[in-house]
């Protein structure tokens, strides 16, 4: 009745993740949809935790309305151009003096 698991035949999650394909930055910059880790590779100012927090708060911070989030099952992807627009809009909202004036 005792079952012995052979850990050598079943790779761990860490081993499977480590074998994920790698892309050069130019290929990633041309991509339309990116994962959290890929966005962090392109934009080092963002940490995975920081992006995940933005995604978690998407319904309250405007990220969901921006159309930058693409959800496919459990996978969350970011539309690169719309995410940049969202970031720029956040900066304008935080600093109204930087907005264009209609005079």
N, CA, C and O atoms as a GROMACS GRO file, in nm:
protein
  412
    1UNK      N    1   0.080  -0.119   0.000
    1UNK     CA    2   0.000   0.000   0.000
    1UNK      C    3   0.085   0.127   0.000
    1UNK      O    4   0.037   0.232  -0.042
    2UNK      N    5   0.209   0.120   0.046
    2UNK     CA    6   0.294   0.237   0.047
    2UNK      C    7   0.333   0.273  -0.096
    2UNK      O    8   0.383   0.190  -0.172
    3UNK      N    9   0.310   0.398  -0.130
    3UNK     CA   10   0.348   0.445  -0.262
    3UNK      C   11   0.469   0.536  -0.248
    3UNK      O   12   0.472   0.626  -0.164
    4UNK      N   13   0.566   0.512  -0.330
    4UNK     CA   14   0.686   0.594  -0.329
    4UNK      C   15   0.682   0.682  -0.452
    4UNK      O   16   0.668   0.633  -0.564
    5UNK      N   17   0.695   0.811  -0.431
    5UNK     CA   18   0.695   0.903  -0.543
    5UNK      C   19   0.837   0.922  -0.592
    5UNK      O   20   0.930   0.943  -0.514
    6UNK      N   21   0.851   0.916  -0.720
    6UNK     CA   22   0.981   0.936  -0.781
    6UNK      C   23   0.991   1.081  -0.826
    6UNK      O   24   0.936   1.118  -0.930
    7UNK      N   25   1.061   1.162  -0.749
    7UNK     CA   26   1.072   1.304  -0.780
    7UNK      C   27   1.156   1.331  -0.904
    7UNK      O   28   1.151   1.442  -0.958
    8UNK      N   29   1.231   1.235  -0.949
    8UNK     CA   30   1.315   1.256  -1.066
    8UNK      C   31   1.233   1.257  -1.195
    8UNK      O   32   1.275   1.319  -1.292
    9UNK      N   33   1.120   1.191  -1.197
    9UNK     CA   34   1.040   1.185  -1.320
    9UNK      C   35   0.945   1.302  -1.332
    9UNK      O   36   0.903   1.335  -1.443
   10UNK      N   37   0.909   1.366  -1.223
   10UNK     CA   38   0.816   1.478  -1.225
   10UNK      C   39   0.892   1.606  -1.190
   10UNK      O   40   0.931   1.625  -1.075
   11UNK      N   41   0.913   1.693  -1.289
   11UNK     CA   42   0.986   1.816  -1.256
   11UNK      C   43   0.903   1.907  -1.167
   11UNK      O   44   0.780   1.913  -1.179
   12UNK      N   45   0.970   1.977  -1.080
   12UNK     CA   46   0.900   2.069  -0.990
   12UNK      C   47   0.852   2.190  -1.068
   12UNK      O   48   0.893   2.212  -1.182
   13UNK      N   49   0.764   2.270  -1.005
   13UNK     CA   50   0.716   2.392  -1.070
   13UNK      C   51   0.833   2.485  -1.102
   13UNK      O   52   0.836   2.548  -1.208
   14UNK      N   53   0.927   2.493  -1.012
   14UNK     CA   54   1.041   2.581  -1.032
   14UNK      C   55   1.121   2.536  -1.155
   14UNK      O   56   1.164   2.620  -1.235
   15UNK      N   57   1.141   2.407  -1.171
   15UNK     CA   58   1.216   2.357  -1.286
   15UNK      C   59   1.140   2.384  -1.415
   15UNK      O   60   1.201   2.418  -1.516
   16UNK      N   61   1.007   2.368  -1.413
   16UNK     CA   62   0.928   2.395  -1.534
   16UNK      C   63   0.932   2.543  -1.569
   16UNK      O   64   0.941   2.578  -1.686
   17UNK      N   65   0.925   2.628  -1.470
   17UNK     CA   66   0.927   2.771  -1.496
   17UNK      C   67   1.064   2.814  -1.549
   17UNK      O   68   1.072   2.901  -1.636
   18UNK      N   69   1.169   2.754  -1.498
   18UNK     CA   70   1.303   2.790  -1.540
   18UNK      C   71   1.327   2.756  -1.686
   18UNK      O   72   1.410   2.818  -1.752
   19UNK      N   73   1.255   2.657  -1.738
   19UNK     CA   74   1.275   2.617  -1.876
   19UNK      C   75   1.185   2.693  -1.973
   19UNK      O   76   1.178   2.657  -2.091
   20UNK      N   77   1.118   2.795  -1.926
   20UNK     CA   78   1.033   2.876  -2.013
   20UNK      C   79   1.119   2.946  -2.116
   20UNK      O   80   1.234   2.980  -2.089
   21UNK      N   81   1.064   2.969  -2.235
   21UNK     CA   82   1.145   3.033  -2.340
   21UNK      C   83   1.182   3.175  -2.302
   21UNK      O   84   1.106   3.244  -2.235
   22UNK      N   85   1.298   3.216  -2.344
   22UNK     CA   86   1.343   3.353  -2.319
   22UNK      C   87   1.337   3.430  -2.450
   22UNK      O   88   1.353   3.373  -2.558
   23UNK      N   89   1.315   3.559  -2.439
   23UNK     CA   90   1.303   3.644  -2.556
   23UNK      C   91   1.398   3.761  -2.540
   23UNK      O   92   1.425   3.806  -2.429
   24UNK      N   93   1.448   3.810  -2.653
   24UNK     CA   94   1.529   3.930  -2.643
   24UNK      C   95   1.437   4.051  -2.628
   24UNK      O   96   1.318   4.043  -2.660
   25UNK      N   97   1.490   4.160  -2.580
   25UNK     CA   98   1.408   4.278  -2.549
   25UNK      C   99   1.342   4.337  -2.673
   25UNK      O  100   1.230   4.387  -2.663
   26UNK      N  101   1.406   4.332  -2.787
   26UNK     CA  102   1.346   4.388  -2.908
   26UNK      C  103   1.220   4.310  -2.948
   26UNK      O  104   1.121   4.369  -2.991
   27UNK      N  105   1.224   4.179  -2.934
   27UNK     CA  106   1.107   4.097  -2.963
   27UNK      C  107   0.994   4.132  -2.866
   27UNK      O  108   0.878   4.143  -2.908
   28UNK      N  109   1.026   4.149  -2.739
   28UNK     CA  110   0.924   4.183  -2.640
   28UNK      C  111   0.866   4.321  -2.665
   28UNK      O  112   0.746   4.342  -2.648
   29UNK      N  113   0.949   4.415  -2.706
   29UNK     CA  114   0.900   4.552  -2.731
   29UNK      C  115   0.802   4.555  -2.848
   29UNK      O  116   0.715   4.642  -2.853
   30UNK      N  117   0.816   4.463  -2.942
   30UNK     CA  118   0.724   4.459  -3.056
   30UNK      C  119   0.596   4.382  -3.025
   30UNK      O  120   0.499   4.390  -3.101
   31UNK      N  121   0.594   4.307  -2.916
   31UNK     CA  122   0.478   4.226  -2.880
   31UNK      C  123   0.363   4.316  -2.833
   31UNK      O  124   0.385   4.420  -2.772
   32UNK      N  125   0.242   4.273  -2.863
   32UNK     CA  126   0.125   4.351  -2.824
   32UNK      C  127   0.080   4.316  -2.682
   32UNK      O  128   0.047   4.405  -2.604
   33UNK      N  129   0.078   4.187  -2.649
   33UNK     CA  130   0.036   4.140  -2.518
   33UNK      C  131   0.155   4.082  -2.444
   33UNK      O  132   0.233   4.005  -2.499
   34UNK      N  133   0.167   4.120  -2.317
   34UNK     CA  134   0.280   4.076  -2.236
   34UNK      C  135   0.235   4.026  -2.100
   34UNK      O  136   0.134   4.072  -2.046
   35UNK      N  137   0.310   3.932  -2.046
   35UNK     CA  138   0.284   3.886  -1.910
   35UNK      C  139   0.346   3.986  -1.812
   35UNK      O  140   0.418   4.077  -1.853
   36UNK      N  141   0.317   3.969  -1.685
   36UNK     CA  142   0.372   4.058  -1.582
   36UNK      C  143   0.525   4.053  -1.585
   36UNK      O  144   0.590   4.158  -1.582
   37UNK      N  145   0.582   3.934  -1.592
   37UNK     CA  146   0.728   3.921  -1.593
   37UNK      C  147   0.789   3.985  -1.717
   37UNK      O  148   0.897   4.044  -1.709
   38UNK      N  149   0.722   3.974  -1.831
   38UNK     CA  150   0.774   4.035  -1.953
   38UNK      C  151   0.771   4.188  -1.946
   38UNK      O  152   0.863   4.254  -1.993
   39UNK      N  153   0.665   4.243  -1.887
   39UNK     CA  154   0.658   4.389  -1.870
   39UNK      C  155   0.774   4.435  -1.781
   39UNK      O  156   0.835   4.538  -1.808
   40UNK      N  157   0.803   4.359  -1.678
   40UNK     CA  158   0.913   4.395  -1.588
   40UNK      C  159   1.048   4.388  -1.657
   40UNK      O  160   1.140   4.463  -1.623
   41UNK      N  161   1.062   4.300  -1.754
   41UNK     CA  162   1.187   4.293  -1.830
   41UNK      C  163   1.204   4.418  -1.916
   41UNK      O  164   1.315   4.472  -1.927
   42UNK      N  165   1.095   4.464  -1.976
   42UNK     CA  166   1.101   4.582  -2.064
   42UNK      C  167   1.113   4.710  -1.983
   42UNK      O  168   1.190   4.800  -2.018
   43UNK      N  169   1.037   4.719  -1.876
   43UNK     CA  170   1.032   4.839  -1.792
   43UNK      C  171   1.085   4.806  -1.653
   43UNK      O  172   1.007   4.769  -1.565
   44UNK      N  173   1.216   4.819  -1.630
   44UNK     CA  174   1.273   4.780  -1.501
   44UNK      C  175   1.224   4.863  -1.383
   44UNK      O  176   1.248   4.827  -1.268
   45UNK      N  177   1.156   4.974  -1.410
   45UNK     CA  178   1.103   5.055  -1.299
   45UNK      C  179   0.992   4.982  -1.226
   45UNK      O  180   0.960   5.015  -1.112
   46UNK      N  181   0.932   4.882  -1.290
   46UNK     CA  182   0.823   4.806  -1.229
   46UNK      C  183   0.874   4.674  -1.174
   46UNK      O  184   0.955   4.606  -1.237
   47UNK      N  185   0.824   4.639  -1.058
   47UNK     CA  186   0.852   4.507  -1.000
   47UNK      C  187   0.731   4.419  -1.026
   47UNK      O  188   0.620   4.470  -1.043
   48UNK      N  189   0.749   4.288  -1.028
   48UNK     CA  190   0.632   4.199  -1.045
   48UNK      C  191   0.526   4.223  -0.938
   48UNK      O  192   0.407   4.223  -0.968
   49UNK      N  193   0.568   4.243  -0.814
   49UNK     CA  194   0.472   4.268  -0.706
   49UNK      C  195   0.395   4.398  -0.727
   49UNK      O  196   0.275   4.404  -0.701
   50UNK      N  197   0.464   4.501  -0.773
   50UNK     CA  198   0.398   4.629  -0.799
   50UNK      C  199   0.295   4.619  -0.910
   50UNK      O  200   0.186   4.675  -0.900
   51UNK      N  201   0.329   4.547  -1.016
   51UNK     CA  202   0.233   4.528  -1.125
   51UNK      C  203   0.115   4.444  -1.081
   51UNK      O  204   0.000   4.472  -1.117
   52UNK      N  205   0.142   4.340  -1.004
   52UNK     CA  206   0.032   4.256  -0.956
   52UNK      C  207  -0.061   4.335  -0.865
   52UNK      O  208  -0.182   4.313  -0.866
   53UNK      N  209  -0.006   4.428  -0.787
   53UNK     CA  210  -0.090   4.513  -0.703
   53UNK      C  211  -0.179   4.600  -0.791
   53UNK      O  212  -0.298   4.614  -0.764
   54UNK      N  213  -0.122   4.661  -0.897
   54UNK     CA  214  -0.202   4.741  -0.989
   54UNK      C  215  -0.314   4.657  -1.050
   54UNK      O  216  -0.428   4.703  -1.063
   55UNK      N  217  -0.282   4.533  -1.088
   55UNK     CA  218  -0.381   4.444  -1.148
   55UNK      C  219  -0.489   4.408  -1.046
   55UNK      O  220  -0.607   4.404  -1.079
   56UNK      N  221  -0.448   4.381  -0.921
   56UNK     CA  222  -0.544   4.346  -0.816
   56UNK      C  223  -0.640   4.460  -0.790
   56UNK      O  224  -0.758   4.438  -0.760
   57UNK      N  225  -0.591   4.584  -0.800
   57UNK     CA  226  -0.672   4.703  -0.775
   57UNK      C  227  -0.732   4.760  -0.904
   57UNK      O  228  -0.778   4.874  -0.905
   58UNK      N  229  -0.733   4.683  -1.012
   58UNK     CA  230  -0.771   4.732  -1.145
   58UNK      C  231  -0.911   4.793  -1.150
   58UNK      O  232  -0.933   4.888  -1.226
   59UNK      N  233  -1.003   4.742  -1.073
   59UNK     CA  234  -1.140   4.795  -1.078
   59UNK      C  235  -1.151   4.932  -1.011
   59UNK      O  236  -1.244   5.007  -1.040
   60UNK      N  237  -1.058   4.966  -0.923
   60UNK     CA  238  -1.065   5.094  -0.854
   60UNK      C  239  -0.966   5.198  -0.906
   60UNK      O  240  -0.986   5.318  -0.886
   61UNK      N  241  -0.859   5.154  -0.973
   61UNK     CA  242  -0.757   5.250  -1.017
   61UNK      C  243  -0.768   5.289  -1.165
   61UNK      O  244  -0.688   5.369  -1.214
   62UNK      N  245  -0.866   5.234  -1.236
   62UNK     CA  246  -0.886   5.271  -1.376
   62UNK      C  247  -0.817   5.181  -1.476
   62UNK      O  248  -0.837   5.197  -1.596
   63UNK      N  249  -0.737   5.087  -1.430
   63UNK     CA  250  -0.666   4.997  -1.522
   63UNK      C  251  -0.763   4.909  -1.600
   63UNK      O  252  -0.742   4.882  -1.718
   64UNK      N  253  -0.869   4.865  -1.533
   64UNK     CA  254  -0.968   4.781  -1.600
   64UNK      C  255  -1.041   4.859  -1.711
   64UNK      O  256  -1.062   4.807  -1.820
   65UNK      N  257  -1.078   4.983  -1.681
   65UNK     CA  258  -1.148   5.068  -1.779
   65UNK      C  259  -1.059   5.102  -1.898
   65UNK      O  260  -1.109   5.124  -2.008
   66UNK      N  261  -0.929   5.107  -1.877
   66UNK     CA  262  -0.836   5.146  -1.983
   66UNK      C  263  -0.828   5.043  -2.094
   66UNK      O  264  -0.785   5.074  -2.205
   67UNK      N  265  -0.871   4.919  -2.066
   67UNK     CA  266  -0.863   4.814  -2.166
   67UNK      C  267  -0.726   4.750  -2.175
   67UNK      O  268  -0.700   4.673  -2.267
   68UNK      N  269  -0.638   4.781  -2.081
   68UNK     CA  270  -0.502   4.730  -2.084
   68UNK      C  271  -0.493   4.586  -2.035
   68UNK      O  272  -0.395   4.516  -2.064
   69UNK      N  273  -0.593   4.540  -1.961
   69UNK     CA  274  -0.591   4.403  -1.908
   69UNK      C  275  -0.662   4.307  -2.002
   69UNK      O  276  -0.772   4.334  -2.049
   70UNK      N  277  -0.596   4.195  -2.028
   70UNK     CA  278  -0.658   4.089  -2.106
   70UNK      C  279  -0.652   3.964  -2.020
   70UNK      O  280  -0.543   3.917  -1.984
   71UNK      N  281  -0.768   3.912  -1.986
   71UNK     CA  282  -0.773   3.792  -1.902
   71UNK      C  283  -0.814   3.672  -1.988
   71UNK      O  284  -0.916   3.674  -2.056
   72UNK      N  285  -0.730   3.568  -1.981
   72UNK     CA  286  -0.758   3.444  -2.051
   72UNK      C  287  -0.747   3.334  -1.946
   72UNK      O  288  -0.637   3.291  -1.911
   73UNK      N  289  -0.861   3.290  -1.896
   73UNK     CA  290  -0.860   3.195  -1.786
   73UNK      C  291  -0.796   3.260  -1.664
   73UNK      O  292  -0.839   3.367  -1.622
   74UNK      N  293  -0.695   3.195  -1.609
   74UNK     CA  294  -0.624   3.252  -1.494
   74UNK      C  295  -0.510   3.344  -1.536
   74UNK      O  296  -0.454   3.416  -1.454
   75UNK      N  297  -0.478   3.341  -1.662
   75UNK     CA  298  -0.365   3.420  -1.712
   75UNK      C  299  -0.407   3.565  -1.732
   75UNK      O  300  -0.514   3.593  -1.786
   76UNK      N  301  -0.323   3.656  -1.688
   76UNK     CA  302  -0.347   3.799  -1.704
   76UNK      C  303  -0.236   3.856  -1.791
   76UNK      O  304  -0.118   3.844  -1.759
   77UNK      N  305  -0.276   3.919  -1.899
   77UNK     CA  306  -0.180   3.981  -1.990
   77UNK      C  307  -0.208   4.130  -1.995
   77UNK      O  308  -0.319   4.175  -1.969
   78UNK      N  309  -0.106   4.205  -2.027
   78UNK     CA  310  -0.119   4.349  -2.039
   78UNK      C  311  -0.098   4.391  -2.184
   78UNK      O  312  -0.001   4.351  -2.248
   79UNK      N  313  -0.191   4.471  -2.236
   79UNK     CA  314  -0.178   4.527  -2.370
   79UNK      C  315  -0.080   4.642  -2.357
   79UNK      O  316  -0.107   4.741  -2.288
   80UNK      N  317   0.033   4.630  -2.423
   80UNK     CA  318   0.145   4.721  -2.400
   80UNK      C  319   0.110   4.868  -2.426
   80UNK      O  320   0.137   4.954  -2.342
   81UNK      N  321   0.050   4.899  -2.540
   81UNK     CA  322   0.019   5.039  -2.575
   81UNK      C  323  -0.085   5.098  -2.480
   81UNK      O  324  -0.071   5.212  -2.435
   82UNK      N  325  -0.189   5.021  -2.448
   82UNK     CA  326  -0.293   5.072  -2.358
   82UNK      C  327  -0.241   5.088  -2.215
   82UNK      O  328  -0.285   5.178  -2.143
   83UNK      N  329  -0.149   5.001  -2.175
   83UNK     CA  330  -0.090   5.013  -2.042
   83UNK      C  331  -0.008   5.142  -2.032
   83UNK      O  332  -0.014   5.212  -1.931
   84UNK      N  333   0.067   5.174  -2.138
   84UNK     CA  334   0.144   5.300  -2.138
   84UNK      C  335   0.050   5.420  -2.131
   84UNK      O  336   0.076   5.516  -2.059
   85UNK      N  337  -0.061   5.415  -2.207
   85UNK     CA  338  -0.159   5.523  -2.202
   85UNK      C  339  -0.216   5.539  -2.061
   85UNK      O  340  -0.234   5.650  -2.013
   86UNK      N  341  -0.244   5.426  -1.997
   86UNK     CA  342  -0.294   5.427  -1.860
   86UNK      C  343  -0.193   5.495  -1.767
   86UNK      O  344  -0.231   5.578  -1.684
   87UNK      N  345  -0.064   5.461  -1.781
   87UNK     CA  346   0.038   5.520  -1.696
   87UNK      C  347   0.050   5.670  -1.718
   87UNK      O  348   0.063   5.747  -1.622
   88UNK      N  349   0.044   5.712  -1.843
   88UNK     CA  350   0.053   5.855  -1.874
   88UNK      C  351  -0.067   5.929  -1.815
   88UNK      O  352  -0.053   6.038  -1.760
   89UNK      N  353  -0.186   5.869  -1.826
   89UNK     CA  354  -0.307   5.930  -1.770
   89UNK      C  355  -0.298   5.940  -1.618
   89UNK      O  356  -0.346   6.036  -1.558
   90UNK      N  357  -0.236   5.841  -1.555
   90UNK     CA  358  -0.219   5.845  -1.409
   90UNK      C  359  -0.128   5.960  -1.370
   90UNK      O  360  -0.153   6.028  -1.270
   91UNK      N  361  -0.025   5.983  -1.447
   91UNK     CA  362   0.066   6.093  -1.420
   91UNK      C  363  -0.002   6.228  -1.435
   91UNK      O  364   0.022   6.319  -1.356
   92UNK      N  365  -0.087   6.240  -1.537
   92UNK     CA  366  -0.160   6.365  -1.558
   92UNK      C  367  -0.259   6.390  -1.445
   92UNK      O  368  -0.276   6.503  -1.401
   93UNK      N  369  -0.324   6.283  -1.399
   93UNK     CA  370  -0.422   6.299  -1.290
   93UNK      C  371  -0.353   6.337  -1.160
   93UNK      O  372  -0.408   6.413  -1.080
   94UNK      N  373  -0.233   6.286  -1.139
   94UNK     CA  374  -0.160   6.315  -1.015
   94UNK      C  375  -0.100   6.455  -1.017
   94UNK      O  376  -0.080   6.516  -0.912
   95UNK      N  377  -0.070   6.506  -1.137
   95UNK     CA  378  -0.006   6.637  -1.150
   95UNK      C  379  -0.085   6.722  -1.249
   95UNK      O  380  -0.046   6.733  -1.365
   96UNK      N  381  -0.194   6.783  -1.204
   96UNK     CA  382  -0.278   6.861  -1.294
   96UNK      C  383  -0.205   6.977  -1.360
   96UNK      O  384  -0.247   7.024  -1.466
   97UNK      N  385  -0.096   7.025  -1.302
   97UNK     CA  386  -0.023   7.136  -1.362
   97UNK      C  387   0.042   7.095  -1.494
   97UNK      O  388   0.074   7.181  -1.576
   98UNK      N  389   0.062   6.965  -1.515
   98UNK     CA  390   0.124   6.916  -1.639
   98UNK      C  391   0.023   6.898  -1.752
   98UNK      O  392   0.062   6.870  -1.866
   99UNK      N  393  -0.103   6.914  -1.724
   99UNK     CA  394  -0.204   6.900  -1.828
   99UNK      C  395  -0.199   7.020  -1.920
   99UNK      O  396  -0.158   7.129  -1.880
  100UNK      N  397  -0.240   6.998  -2.044
  100UNK     CA  398  -0.245   7.110  -2.138
  100UNK      C  399  -0.356   7.204  -2.097
  100UNK      O  400  -0.464   7.161  -2.056
  101UNK      N  401  -0.330   7.332  -2.108
  101UNK     CA  402  -0.429   7.431  -2.069
  101UNK      C  403  -0.503   7.483  -2.191
  101UNK      O  404  -0.442   7.508  -2.295
  102UNK      N  405  -0.630   7.499  -2.177
  102UNK     CA  406  -0.713   7.554  -2.286
  102UNK      C  407  -0.731   7.703  -2.261
  102UNK      O  408  -0.822   7.745  -2.190
  103UNK      N  409  -0.643   7.783  -2.318
  103UNK     CA  410  -0.653   7.927  -2.298
  103UNK      C  411  -0.671   7.997  -2.429
  103UNK      O  412  -0.681   8.120  -2.433
   0.00000   0.00000   0.00000
